[in-house]
Amino acid sequence: MYQRTVLIVEDEYLIRMVLADTLAEEGYDVVEATNVLEAVAILGQRKVDAVVTDVDMPGGLSGLDLARMISSTHMNVPVIIASGRHQLSNSELPGDAIFVQKPYGVDVIAAMVGEITERGASRMIA
């Protein structure tokens, strides 16, 4: 059976760790990045089924920049964008990205990841 891979892009260690543990317990293969450049490197090296990213990142590129890159180069990879400082409207989101306000419940994110990866899998079968 195929194990879906989720890339978490979050510079805050505790948030990243709790989310990674939750998704791993749900059966996902979890890959972690602390900034956009690490995330881009991972996306270039392996298949990823979903990305969960924070907006504010160190290094000059934001999670929104990452979502834009993904929507143009990995169009079948769904993205969840989270922020506690920004409120993004659907018109500001690239592709089919979903915005979630922080603080969020990790169970809510896990359910969203389940939904978007199922939807992505059914698109690939069709």
N, C-alpha and C positions, 0 to 999 in steps of 0.2 A: 504494500500500500504506500502511496506517495505521501510523504510528510511535507506539508506546506511550510514555507520559510517566510518569516516576518523580520524585516529590518527595523530596528528601533533606533532613531536618531535623536538623542537627548543628551545634553551636556550635564544635566544634574544627575549625579550618581544614584541617589536614592530613588528617584522617580524611575530612572532607567532599570535599576535592579528589580524593583517591585513589579514593574510592568513585564520585564523579561521573565521573571519567575512565574507570574500569573499565566503568561502565554505558553511557557514551556509546560506548565501543569495541564494546560488545555490540549497539549499534544503538538504544538508547533515547534519547528526548529527555529530558534531565535538567534539573530545576528545583531550585534550592537555596534553603533558608531557614536562618537562624541561630537562630531561636526560634519558639515556637508561634504568636505573633501574626502573624509573617510567613507562616507556613505556612497559617494560616486565611485570610489575604488571598489567597494564591495559589489555594487551594481554591475561593474564591468567584469567582475570575476565569477559571479555565480547567479543562478536564477533566484529571484525573489518574488514571492507571491503577493506581498503587501508591505507597505511602509507606514510607520507611525513616526511622525516628526514634530518636534517643537518648532515654533517660529523663530525665536531668538536663539542664535547660535554664535559661538566664537568663530573668528576667522574671516569675517567680512561677508559671508554668504549666509542667508537665512533659510529656514525650512521652507518658506514660500519659494525662494529661488530653487531649492531642491525639487519641490513639487512641479515647478515649471519645466525643469530639465527632464524629469520623469515623464511628464505629459507629452513631451516632444520626442523622447528617445525610447521610452519603455511604456508605450501607451496602454498596454494591458495590465500594468501594475497599479492597483488602487492605492491612494494615499489618504491617510488621516492626518490632518494638521491640527495641532493643539497650541493654545496660548493662554496665559493668564494676564497678559498685558494688552493684547490686541483682540479686537472683535472683527472678524472678517465676514463679509457678505458673500453670497454665492457668486456674485458677479466678479469678485476679486480672486476667486479660486480658479486655478488652472484645471482644465480637463474635468474629470469627475471627482476631484478631491473633495473631501468632507472636512468641515471645521468643527472642532470640539473645544469648548471653553474649559480652561483649568480653573479650579481643581476638578478633575474628573474621577469617577470611580473606575478602578482597573477592570472590574467586571463589565462595565459598560463598554470599555475599549475592546475587551476580549470578545464580547458579543458582536460588536461592529466588525472586528477583524473576521470573525466567523462568517458573517453575512457577506462581506465584500469578497472574501476568498471563494466562497461558494458561488457567488454570482460570476466571478472571474472564471472559475472552473467550468461553469455551464456555458459561458461564452466561447471557451476554447473547444468544447465538444460540439457545439452547434455548427 
